Amino acid sequence: MGETLNPPLTEAGLPRRLGALIYESLTVAALLFAAGFAFAPFVSPSAALSGQLVVPSAAGRAAGAVALAAVLGAYFLWCWTGGRRTLPQKTWRLAIVDACGTAPRAGRALARYTAGWLGPAAAIAVTSATHSRYGALALAIPYAWALLDPDRRFLHDRLAGTRVIRRD
């Protein structure tokens, strides 16, 4: 007779989360492309003045990588807090929530973003240590974690105390 005002949260299934992840990688690639283009004159000012293709210095490349990571961080923190969602999350009807079922605060969103870098860090470490092209397989570790996790959460969600739910 009485309608539930707060329906129970439904965990998003693994196929849905992986589909959204693929879509998210496309939006991230577009964002990084645009930001990289915007940062190019600052990373390699000599190229901007000469109009020629110049490989930035090591310091310029490092600064560019930090700037791109900051852009991604700002994008995800803004999207994950305040009840907002990324376009792929909206498309796949997903939302990030904390243990209470509410949108994460900035600190928890930052923890999720930071933990999301474990896969790339592992891939770089394995590739550097082994000089093998198969080091990139380490990118899958945080996502393969869901196969072992009792709640089927990705590693970054487990570490940050977040989960991905269906938002129908």
Backbone bond lengths (Angstrom), bond angles and torsions (degrees), N, CA, C in turn:
res aa  C-N    CA-C-N  psi(-1)  N-CA   C-N-CA  omega(-1)  CA-C   N-CA-C  phi
1 M - - - 1.429 - - 1.519 111.56 -
2 G 1.339 116.40 -51.60 1.453 119.26 178.04 1.517 111.26 -85.00
3 E 1.310 116.45 135.00 1.459 121.30 -179.61 1.526 109.24 -85.14
4 T 1.310 116.40 138.67 1.454 121.13 179.68 1.523 109.20 -73.11
5 L 1.332 115.93 125.01 1.455 119.83 179.51 1.518 111.56 -75.40
6 N 1.320 117.57 -34.47 1.458 122.35 179.02 1.520 109.08 -117.44
7 P 1.330 117.57 89.11 1.460 118.75 -179.27 1.521 110.33 -63.02
8 P 1.329 117.16 152.73 1.465 118.89 179.91 1.529 110.85 -62.90
9 L 1.314 115.24 147.17 1.458 120.58 -179.84 1.514 109.03 -79.61
10 T 1.310 115.77 132.47 1.454 121.66 179.97 1.521 109.24 -101.84
11 E 1.311 115.88 121.89 1.467 120.26 177.26 1.525 109.00 -62.27
12 A 1.296 116.50 139.66 1.467 121.33 177.17 1.520 109.00 -77.12
13 G 1.293 116.12 139.66 1.455 120.97 179.58 1.521 112.37 -72.47
14 L 1.307 115.24 159.47 1.459 121.10 -178.39 1.532 112.59 -60.87
15 P 1.342 120.36 -45.19 1.478 118.90 178.80 1.530 113.11 -59.92
16 R 1.320 116.39 -38.88 1.467 120.14 179.59 1.525 110.36 -65.96
17 R 1.322 117.25 -43.03 1.469 120.69 -179.89 1.524 111.01 -66.66
18 L 1.330 117.29 -37.89 1.467 119.49 178.45 1.523 111.25 -69.38
19 G 1.322 117.27 -37.41 1.463 120.46 175.51 1.520 111.44 -61.68
20 A 1.323 115.86 -44.36 1.465 120.21 177.72 1.527 110.73 -64.76
21 L 1.319 116.80 -34.74 1.468 121.07 179.08 1.534 110.65 -63.50
22 I 1.313 117.11 -41.84 1.464 120.76 178.40 1.532 109.83 -63.49
23 Y 1.320 116.11 -45.35 1.461 120.58 177.90 1.532 109.96 -62.43
24 E 1.331 116.28 -42.34 1.466 120.65 179.86 1.526 110.89 -61.17
25 S 1.327 117.16 -36.42 1.467 119.34 179.81 1.525 110.92 -63.72
26 L 1.311 117.73 -32.10 1.469 120.59 177.67 1.528 110.98 -70.50
27 T 1.325 117.13 -41.80 1.464 118.72 178.65 1.526 111.03 -68.53
28 V 1.329 116.84 -36.68 1.470 120.45 177.38 1.527 110.00 -65.11
29 A 1.331 117.33 -41.56 1.467 120.34 178.84 1.526 110.40 -60.52
30 A 1.326 117.60 -42.99 1.462 121.09 179.11 1.529 110.88 -64.81
31 L 1.316 116.70 -41.87 1.460 120.83 178.95 1.524 110.76 -63.80
32 L 1.330 117.15 -44.22 1.465 120.66 179.46 1.524 111.73 -66.59
33 F 1.311 116.86 -36.24 1.462 120.60 177.71 1.529 109.86 -62.35
34 A 1.326 116.79 -48.36 1.465 120.50 -179.26 1.530 111.31 -65.22
35 A 1.327 116.78 -43.86 1.468 119.86 -179.72 1.529 110.54 -66.94
36 G 1.320 117.36 -40.59 1.463 120.55 178.15 1.516 111.74 -61.59
37 F 1.308 115.95 -40.02 1.468 120.61 177.16 1.530 109.97 -63.77
38 A 1.338 116.71 -41.86 1.459 120.38 -179.64 1.527 111.85 -68.28
39 F 1.336 117.44 -34.77 1.462 121.41 -178.05 1.532 113.39 -83.91
40 A 1.321 118.28 -13.83 1.468 121.14 -174.30 1.530 113.68 -52.97
41 P 1.326 120.38 -45.14 1.467 118.94 -179.99 1.524 113.70 -64.23
42 F 1.327 117.11 -26.58 1.460 120.54 -179.41 1.525 111.96 -83.28
43 V 1.329 115.52 -30.67 1.467 120.52 -178.68 1.531 110.42 -77.58
44 S 1.311 116.14 -35.25 1.462 120.98 -179.63 1.527 109.49 -135.37
45 P 1.343 116.98 75.96 1.466 119.57 -175.56 1.522 113.75 -62.25
46 S 1.342 118.15 -29.01 1.463 119.12 -179.87 1.522 110.96 -66.15
47 A 1.327 116.99 -33.18 1.457 120.29 177.98 1.523 110.63 -69.50
48 A 1.324 116.31 -36.69 1.460 119.64 -179.74 1.524 111.13 -64.77
49 L 1.329 116.78 -35.80 1.458 120.60 -179.09 1.524 112.56 -78.16
50 S 1.335 116.52 -35.74 1.462 119.38 -176.02 1.523 112.88 -88.66
51 G 1.334 116.64 -21.40 1.450 119.33 -177.68 1.519 112.96 76.52
52 Q 1.326 117.56 10.59 1.459 121.77 179.68 1.513 110.54 -105.51
53 L 1.305 114.78 161.83 1.452 121.01 177.02 1.524 108.65 -78.40
54 V 1.333 116.24 116.81 1.454 121.96 -178.33 1.528 108.21 -128.90
55 V 1.321 116.95 132.59 1.459 120.66 175.60 1.525 107.66 -76.19
56 P 1.321 117.58 125.29 1.463 119.55 -179.20 1.526 111.44 -63.10
57 S 1.315 115.95 158.06 1.458 121.15 176.49 1.527 108.92 -66.56
58 A 1.330 115.88 169.30 1.465 120.09 178.22 1.528 110.25 -59.39
59 A 1.323 116.68 -40.47 1.465 120.28 178.48 1.529 110.83 -64.84
60 G 1.321 116.32 -39.25 1.463 120.61 178.36 1.514 111.78 -65.47
61 R 1.339 115.92 -41.60 1.471 119.73 178.02 1.528 110.83 -64.88
62 A 1.330 116.67 -41.44 1.466 120.29 178.37 1.527 110.61 -64.43
63 A 1.327 116.72 -43.81 1.467 120.27 178.55 1.525 110.73 -62.58
64 G 1.315 116.53 -39.90 1.461 120.16 177.97 1.520 111.84 -63.91
65 A 1.323 117.66 -41.41 1.464 121.26 179.16 1.527 110.81 -64.65
66 V 1.328 116.24 -42.25 1.471 120.12 178.28 1.534 109.89 -64.37
67 A 1.315 116.96 -41.96 1.470 120.27 179.54 1.524 110.98 -63.39
68 L 1.332 117.40 -41.76 1.461 119.80 179.47 1.523 111.28 -67.42
69 A 1.336 117.55 -38.75 1.469 120.57 176.50 1.527 110.35 -63.68
70 A 1.328 116.94 -36.57 1.464 120.70 178.16 1.526 111.31 -67.90
71 V 1.327 116.68 -39.25 1.466 120.46 177.17 1.521 109.75 -62.32
72 L 1.333 116.72 -46.57 1.466 119.69 177.99 1.520 111.29 -61.94
73 G 1.326 116.63 -42.05 1.452 120.19 178.75 1.515 111.78 -59.94
74 A 1.329 116.52 -45.76 1.463 120.39 178.93 1.529 110.98 -62.26
75 Y 1.327 116.30 -42.04 1.468 120.96 179.09 1.523 111.03 -60.21
76 F 1.329 117.07 -51.96 1.454 119.78 -176.86 1.523 112.42 -69.68
77 L 1.314 117.96 -40.21 1.467 118.94 178.54 1.521 110.99 -62.11
78 W 1.307 116.70 -41.58 1.462 119.01 179.03 1.530 110.39 -65.24
79 C 1.338 116.36 -42.54 1.471 120.02 -177.49 1.528 112.78 -70.37
80 W 1.307 118.68 -35.04 1.467 120.82 -174.22 1.517 113.69 -85.49
81 T 1.313 119.16 -16.45 1.463 121.43 -178.22 1.523 110.38 -101.26
82 G 1.309 115.95 161.85 1.461 120.70 175.57 1.516 114.38 67.36
83 G 1.330 118.06 17.96 1.459 120.79 179.32 1.519 114.31 79.40
84 R 1.331 116.94 6.94 1.465 119.82 178.16 1.524 109.54 -83.15
85 R 1.325 115.62 163.93 1.462 121.13 179.70 1.524 109.32 -142.38
86 T 1.321 116.10 156.76 1.461 120.08 175.02 1.527 108.46 -73.28
87 L 1.324 116.77 164.41 1.465 120.64 178.50 1.532 111.15 -58.24
88 P 1.346 119.36 -45.58 1.466 118.04 176.97 1.529 113.03 -61.76
89 Q 1.314 118.28 -35.14 1.462 119.88 177.36 1.524 110.79 -66.21
90 K 1.323 116.79 -37.96 1.464 120.00 177.19 1.530 110.24 -66.96
91 T 1.325 116.04 -43.81 1.453 120.95 -178.45 1.525 111.49 -62.40
92 W 1.326 116.26 -44.07 1.469 121.69 -178.10 1.528 111.31 -89.86
93 R 1.318 117.52 6.54 1.466 124.14 179.14 1.526 111.88 53.21
94 L 1.328 114.79 58.49 1.457 122.55 179.70 1.521 109.91 -123.03
95 A 1.311 116.12 158.89 1.461 121.77 174.21 1.518 108.68 -149.12
96 I 1.318 115.52 150.15 1.464 122.71 175.10 1.522 107.04 -95.29
97 V 1.333 116.94 130.06 1.457 121.03 177.47 1.524 109.65 -133.73
98 D 1.319 115.04 161.27 1.459 120.06 175.85 1.531 108.83 -92.46
99 A 1.312 117.09 -169.50 1.470 121.34 -176.97 1.526 112.15 -63.28
100 C 1.323 117.42 -26.18 1.472 121.58 180.00 1.530 112.26 -85.37
101 G 1.322 117.26 -5.51 1.456 120.63 -179.16 1.504 113.98 85.77
102 T 1.334 117.15 14.02 1.462 120.84 178.67 1.525 109.57 -109.61
103 A 1.314 114.80 164.07 1.467 119.70 178.28 1.528 108.58 -59.35
104 P 1.315 117.51 137.51 1.467 119.01 -177.99 1.521 111.82 -66.68
105 R 1.317 114.31 149.66 1.464 120.09 173.13 1.519 108.58 -77.91
106 A 1.310 116.48 172.64 1.466 121.33 -174.54 1.528 112.15 -58.37
107 G 1.320 118.38 -41.34 1.468 120.79 -178.83 1.514 112.56 -62.11
108 R 1.326 116.87 -42.66 1.465 120.46 179.49 1.527 110.64 -71.17
109 A 1.325 117.04 -37.80 1.467 120.64 176.92 1.528 110.27 -64.06
110 L 1.336 116.45 -39.62 1.461 120.14 177.14 1.528 110.73 -65.59
111 A 1.319 117.37 -39.08 1.469 120.74 176.84 1.525 110.21 -62.47
112 R 1.327 117.81 -40.19 1.470 121.31 178.81 1.527 110.42 -65.68
113 Y 1.331 115.70 -44.46 1.461 119.73 179.17 1.532 110.93 -61.67
114 T 1.324 116.07 -46.05 1.462 120.39 -179.95 1.521 111.18 -62.77
115 A 1.336 117.23 -43.57 1.465 120.95 178.69 1.534 111.03 -65.47
116 G 1.316 116.32 -26.10 1.465 119.95 177.62 1.520 113.15 -65.72
117 W 1.316 117.65 -16.91 1.456 122.04 178.54 1.532 112.64 -84.81
118 L 1.334 118.19 -0.87 1.468 120.11 179.80 1.531 112.05 -62.74
119 G 1.315 117.06 -40.41 1.463 120.40 179.40 1.520 112.78 -62.89
120 P 1.342 118.32 -52.74 1.463 118.92 176.57 1.528 112.88 -60.39
121 A 1.330 117.80 -38.78 1.470 120.26 178.67 1.524 110.63 -63.77
122 A 1.333 116.41 -41.44 1.466 119.87 178.38 1.528 110.74 -65.21
123 A 1.321 117.05 -40.32 1.470 120.40 179.49 1.526 110.81 -63.55
124 I 1.321 116.95 -42.46 1.464 120.61 178.41 1.521 110.22 -64.34
125 A 1.330 116.69 -44.18 1.465 120.64 -179.22 1.524 111.45 -63.75
126 V 1.324 117.17 -45.46 1.467 120.31 -179.23 1.520 110.29 -65.95
127 T 1.320 117.24 -43.56 1.457 120.32 179.81 1.526 111.17 -63.85
128 S 1.316 116.96 -42.24 1.467 120.66 179.07 1.518 111.81 -65.43
129 A 1.321 116.36 -40.32 1.462 120.33 -177.20 1.524 112.83 -74.06
130 T 1.329 116.38 -36.61 1.470 119.66 -174.04 1.526 113.54 -103.96
131 H 1.317 117.50 -15.10 1.474 122.34 -175.20 1.524 110.56 54.32
132 S 1.314 115.48 35.89 1.457 121.51 -179.33 1.518 109.51 -110.25
133 R 1.289 115.77 145.36 1.458 119.45 177.27 1.525 111.46 -74.47
134 Y 1.319 116.96 -9.45 1.454 120.73 179.55 1.527 112.87 -84.88
135 G 1.314 117.35 -0.59 1.458 121.00 177.52 1.517 112.32 -60.51
136 A 1.332 116.33 -26.16 1.460 120.15 179.55 1.527 111.80 -64.05
137 L 1.316 117.04 -19.54 1.468 119.64 177.62 1.527 111.42 -61.94
138 A 1.328 116.55 -22.75 1.466 120.04 178.17 1.529 111.47 -64.73
139 L 1.333 117.42 -16.44 1.470 120.22 175.47 1.528 111.29 -60.30
140 A 1.315 116.60 -26.65 1.459 121.10 -176.68 1.524 113.51 -80.73
141 I 1.318 117.93 -13.33 1.469 120.67 -174.65 1.533 112.63 -54.84
142 P 1.333 119.86 -50.13 1.473 118.42 -178.42 1.529 113.79 -63.36
143 Y 1.330 116.96 -25.80 1.458 120.16 -179.24 1.525 110.72 -88.68
144 A 1.322 117.05 -34.95 1.459 120.79 175.43 1.522 110.97 -65.97
145 W 1.327 116.02 -23.41 1.467 121.16 176.97 1.528 110.79 -52.67
146 A 1.328 117.25 -33.78 1.466 121.51 -178.24 1.531 111.76 -60.38
147 L 1.314 117.40 -26.13 1.462 120.36 178.63 1.521 111.55 -71.09
148 L 1.327 117.59 -24.04 1.459 122.51 -179.27 1.527 112.76 -101.25
149 D 1.312 116.80 -23.97 1.460 121.70 -175.42 1.532 109.81 -70.41
150 P 1.337 117.98 134.88 1.470 119.69 -179.14 1.530 113.50 -62.57
151 D 1.338 117.56 -28.58 1.467 121.26 178.64 1.521 112.85 -99.06
152 R 1.328 116.10 5.47 1.477 123.11 -179.25 1.519 112.67 61.23
153 R 1.325 117.09 31.56 1.467 121.05 177.39 1.516 109.90 -86.12
154 F 1.329 115.22 149.31 1.449 120.34 170.88 1.530 107.97 -69.68
155 L 1.324 116.42 159.89 1.458 120.66 -175.72 1.525 111.90 -59.78
156 H 1.330 117.33 -42.20 1.464 119.15 -178.81 1.525 111.87 -65.53
157 D 1.325 118.15 -31.80 1.465 120.26 175.55 1.527 110.67 -70.86
158 R 1.316 117.05 -40.49 1.462 120.57 178.51 1.530 110.18 -62.01
159 L 1.333 116.81 -46.15 1.458 120.52 -178.11 1.525 113.00 -67.95
160 A 1.322 116.77 -35.41 1.468 120.91 -176.43 1.525 113.12 -88.33
161 G 1.329 117.47 -10.19 1.462 119.19 -178.17 1.515 112.82 75.36
162 T 1.330 116.46 31.38 1.452 121.11 178.06 1.509 109.60 -117.97
163 R 1.308 115.76 169.48 1.459 121.28 174.06 1.512 108.87 -149.15
164 V 1.308 115.37 160.27 1.457 121.77 -179.46 1.529 107.39 -106.30
165 I 1.318 115.10 124.70 1.466 119.87 -178.68 1.527 110.29 -117.47
166 R 1.323 114.22 161.85 1.469 120.33 172.62 1.508 108.19 -80.32
167 R 1.288 115.55 137.09 1.458 121.83 178.39 1.517 107.04 -123.66
168 D 1.326 116.51 80.13 1.477 121.16 -176.58 1.508 113.52 -85.08
